């Protein structure tokens, strides 16, 4: 029997950031010191030689403490960041739910931002015209549709961003902590939409600190610690090892 080709393949990925060790009070001072080579840097590895595969239709959680590299790995897979070393192959379209609203212009209205965000995701205006009503219906923002987004609460921004990103079922849904924003009823709506997408064959990559949410949505979990992959397997086994490590 032929082995299935993974929809996501991460091979020996490391992500290095350079952190300035000297304090600078202004951007001008920073660039002056940078040009004069007076700035010293410490290397910080957010990911260290991470390898993993995700098969089509799987629901996989990334777990670990803050700063463990979960969000960095998601951003690398989504193409927001490029790894310092290693390769990532993604065989399908991605709906990225990372930092919802990051692509919005706060001075534009919700209506204008729907078209702007749609363009960022690669959708033509005709497509956005056809899906406009459905997006606003799901987000429940009709009475605020012509209000600048800068006047929205974080929950309203998340509702709008989630609705736009999930209007069409992508091959891969990448979700980073967005279910912690907004009211409980809307969180349930988001979970239901995600569950329906997964029933249709969408692959899920999910970051959450909620063990309950992870167990509700995922069959597999990957535990990261200080950028290093510690365990990949069943959700129960991953959380058991994670808790044992935390208790040390």
C-alpha positions as CSV (number, residue, x, y, z in Angstrom):
1,X,0.0,0.0,0.0
2,X,1.4,3.4,-1.0
3,X,2.2,5.7,1.9
4,X,0.2,8.9,2.0
5,X,2.1,12.1,1.2
6,X,1.8,14.5,4.1
7,X,0.0,17.8,3.5
8,X,2.6,19.5,5.7
9,X,6.2,18.5,6.0
10,X,8.6,20.3,8.3
11,X,12.3,19.2,8.0
12,X,15.0,20.3,10.4
13,X,13.6,23.8,10.8
14,X,15.4,26.3,13.0
15,X,14.4,30.0,13.5
16,X,17.0,32.4,14.7
17,X,16.4,36.0,15.9
18,X,19.1,38.5,16.7
19,X,18.3,40.5,19.9
20,X,20.1,43.8,20.5
21,X,21.9,43.7,23.8
22,X,22.3,47.5,24.1
23,X,19.5,49.9,25.0
24,X,18.5,52.6,22.5
25,X,16.0,55.3,23.3
26,X,15.0,56.2,19.7
27,X,14.8,54.5,16.3
28,X,17.3,57.1,15.0
29,X,19.8,56.1,17.7
30,X,19.3,52.4,16.9
31,X,20.0,52.9,13.2
32,X,23.0,55.2,13.9
33,X,24.5,52.5,16.2
34,X,23.7,49.8,13.7
35,X,25.4,51.7,10.8
36,X,28.4,52.3,13.0
37,X,28.4,48.7,14.1
38,X,28.1,49.7,17.7
39,X,25.2,47.4,18.4
40,X,25.9,43.9,19.9
41,X,23.4,41.1,19.3
42,X,22.6,37.9,21.1
43,X,21.3,35.0,19.0
44,X,18.0,33.6,20.1
45,X,16.6,30.4,18.6
46,X,12.8,30.3,18.7
47,X,12.9,26.9,16.9
48,X,15.7,24.3,17.0
49,X,15.9,21.6,14.4
50,X,12.1,20.8,14.4
51,X,10.8,18.0,12.1
52,X,7.2,16.8,11.9
53,X,4.6,15.7,9.4
54,X,0.9,16.3,9.3
55,X,-1.4,14.2,7.1
56,X,-4.4,15.4,5.2
57,X,-7.5,15.6,7.4
58,X,-5.6,15.4,10.7
59,X,-6.3,17.8,13.6
60,X,-3.0,18.6,15.3
61,X,-2.5,20.8,18.4
62,X,0.8,22.6,19.3
63,X,1.1,22.8,23.0
64,X,3.8,24.2,25.4
65,X,4.5,27.1,27.7
66,X,4.6,30.7,26.4
67,X,7.8,31.3,24.4
68,X,8.1,27.6,23.5
69,X,8.0,28.3,19.7
70,X,4.4,27.4,18.9
71,X,3.3,30.6,17.2
72,X,6.7,30.9,15.5
73,X,6.2,27.4,14.0
74,X,2.7,28.3,12.8
75,X,3.9,31.5,11.2
76,X,6.6,29.6,9.4
77,X,4.1,27.0,8.1
78,X,1.7,29.8,7.0
79,X,4.5,31.6,5.2
80,X,4.5,34.6,7.4
81,X,8.1,33.9,8.5
82,X,10.9,32.1,6.7
83,X,13.0,29.6,8.7
84,X,16.7,30.3,9.2
85,X,17.5,26.7,8.2
86,X,15.5,23.7,7.2
87,X,12.5,23.4,4.8
88,X,8.8,23.4,5.0
89,X,6.5,22.0,2.3
90,X,2.8,22.7,2.3
91,X,0.6,20.9,-0.2
92,X,-2.6,22.9,-0.2
93,X,-4.2,26.3,0.5
94,X,-4.0,27.8,4.0
95,X,-6.6,29.9,5.9
96,X,-4.3,31.6,8.5
97,X,-6.1,32.6,11.8
98,X,-3.0,34.2,13.3
99,X,-3.2,37.6,15.1
100,X,-6.7,38.2,13.8
101,X,-7.2,41.7,12.5
102,X,-3.5,42.2,11.9
103,X,-4.2,42.9,8.2
104,X,-6.9,45.5,8.9
105,X,-6.6,49.2,8.5
106,X,-8.0,50.7,11.7
107,X,-9.1,53.9,9.9
108,X,-11.2,52.0,7.4
109,X,-14.7,50.8,8.1
110,X,-15.6,47.1,8.5
111,X,-17.1,47.1,5.0
112,X,-13.8,48.4,3.5
113,X,-11.7,46.1,5.6
114,X,-13.6,43.0,4.4
115,X,-12.6,43.8,0.8
116,X,-9.0,44.8,1.9
117,X,-8.6,41.5,3.8
118,X,-10.1,39.5,1.0
119,X,-7.6,41.0,-1.4
120,X,-4.7,40.1,1.0
121,X,-6.0,36.5,1.1
122,X,-6.0,36.5,-2.7
123,X,-9.8,36.9,-3.4
124,X,-11.1,39.0,-6.3
125,X,-13.7,41.7,-5.6
126,X,-16.4,39.7,-7.4
127,X,-15.7,36.8,-5.0
128,X,-16.0,39.2,-2.0
129,X,-19.2,40.7,-3.4
130,X,-20.7,37.2,-3.6
131,X,-19.7,36.3,0.0
132,X,-20.1,39.7,1.7
133,X,-23.5,39.0,3.2
134,X,-22.5,35.6,4.6
135,X,-19.3,37.1,6.1
136,X,-21.2,39.9,7.9
137,X,-24.1,37.5,8.9
138,X,-21.6,35.2,10.6
139,X,-19.7,38.0,12.3
140,X,-23.0,39.6,13.4
141,X,-21.7,43.1,12.7
142,X,-24.4,44.6,10.4
143,X,-25.0,47.6,12.7
144,X,-21.3,48.4,12.8
145,X,-20.5,47.7,9.1
146,X,-19.7,51.3,8.3
147,X,-17.9,52.1,11.6
148,X,-14.1,52.4,11.5
149,X,-12.4,49.3,12.9
150,X,-10.4,51.4,15.3
151,X,-13.6,51.8,17.3
152,X,-14.1,48.0,17.5
153,X,-13.4,45.9,20.6
154,X,-10.9,43.1,20.3
155,X,-13.7,40.6,20.2
156,X,-15.4,42.4,17.3
157,X,-12.2,42.5,15.4
158,X,-11.7,38.7,16.0
159,X,-15.2,38.0,14.9
160,X,-14.7,39.9,11.6
161,X,-11.3,38.3,11.0
162,X,-12.5,34.8,11.7
163,X,-15.5,35.2,9.5
164,X,-13.4,36.4,6.5
165,X,-10.7,33.8,6.9
166,X,-13.1,30.8,7.1
167,X,-15.7,31.9,4.5
168,X,-14.2,29.4,2.1
169,X,-12.9,26.0,3.3
170,X,-9.2,25.9,2.8
171,X,-7.1,22.7,2.7
172,X,-5.4,23.8,6.0
173,X,-6.8,25.9,8.8
174,X,-4.1,27.4,11.0
175,X,-5.5,28.7,14.3
176,X,-3.5,30.5,17.1
177,X,-5.3,31.2,20.3
178,X,-8.2,33.0,18.6
179,X,-10.9,31.0,20.6
180,X,-9.8,32.9,23.7
181,X,-11.2,36.1,22.3
182,X,-14.9,37.1,22.3
183,X,-18.0,35.9,24.2
184,X,-18.7,32.2,24.9
185,X,-21.6,32.0,22.3
186,X,-19.4,33.2,19.5
187,X,-16.6,30.9,20.5
188,X,-19.1,28.0,20.1
189,X,-20.0,29.3,16.6
190,X,-16.3,29.3,15.7
191,X,-15.8,25.7,17.0
192,X,-18.9,24.6,15.0
193,X,-17.6,26.1,11.8
194,X,-14.1,24.6,12.4
195,X,-15.7,21.2,13.1
196,X,-17.7,21.4,9.8
197,X,-14.6,22.4,7.9
198,X,-12.8,19.4,9.3
199,X,-15.7,17.1,8.4
200,X,-15.1,18.3,4.9
201,X,-11.5,17.2,5.0
202,X,-9.8,20.4,6.1
203,X,-6.6,19.8,8.1
204,X,-6.3,21.7,11.4
205,X,-3.2,23.1,13.1
206,X,-4.3,24.5,16.5
207,X,-2.5,26.4,19.2
208,X,-4.3,26.8,22.6
209,X,-3.4,26.7,26.3
210,X,-6.8,25.1,26.9
211,X,-6.5,21.4,27.3
212,X,-10.3,21.1,27.1
213,X,-10.4,22.9,23.7
214,X,-7.5,20.8,22.4
215,X,-9.1,17.5,23.4
216,X,-12.4,18.7,21.9
217,X,-10.9,19.5,18.5
218,X,-7.7,17.4,18.0
219,X,-6.6,13.8,17.9
220,X,-2.8,14.5,17.9
221,X,-0.6,16.9,19.8
222,X,3.0,18.2,19.4
223,X,4.7,19.5,22.5
224,X,7.4,22.1,22.1
225,X,9.7,23.4,24.9
226,X,12.2,26.2,24.3
227,X,11.9,25.7,20.5
228,X,12.7,21.9,20.7
229,X,10.1,19.3,19.8
230,X,9.8,17.1,22.9
231,X,6.9,14.8,21.9
232,X,4.5,14.1,19.0
233,X,1.6,11.7,19.5
234,X,-1.8,11.3,21.1
235,X,-3.3,14.3,22.9
236,X,-3.6,12.5,26.2
237,X,0.1,11.3,26.1
238,X,1.3,14.8,25.1
239,X,-0.4,16.5,28.0
240,X,0.7,13.8,30.4
241,X,4.3,14.4,29.5
242,X,3.9,18.1,29.4
243,X,2.4,18.1,33.0
244,X,5.1,15.8,34.3
245,X,7.8,18.2,32.9
246,X,6.0,21.2,34.5
247,X,5.9,19.5,37.9
248,X,9.7,18.9,37.9
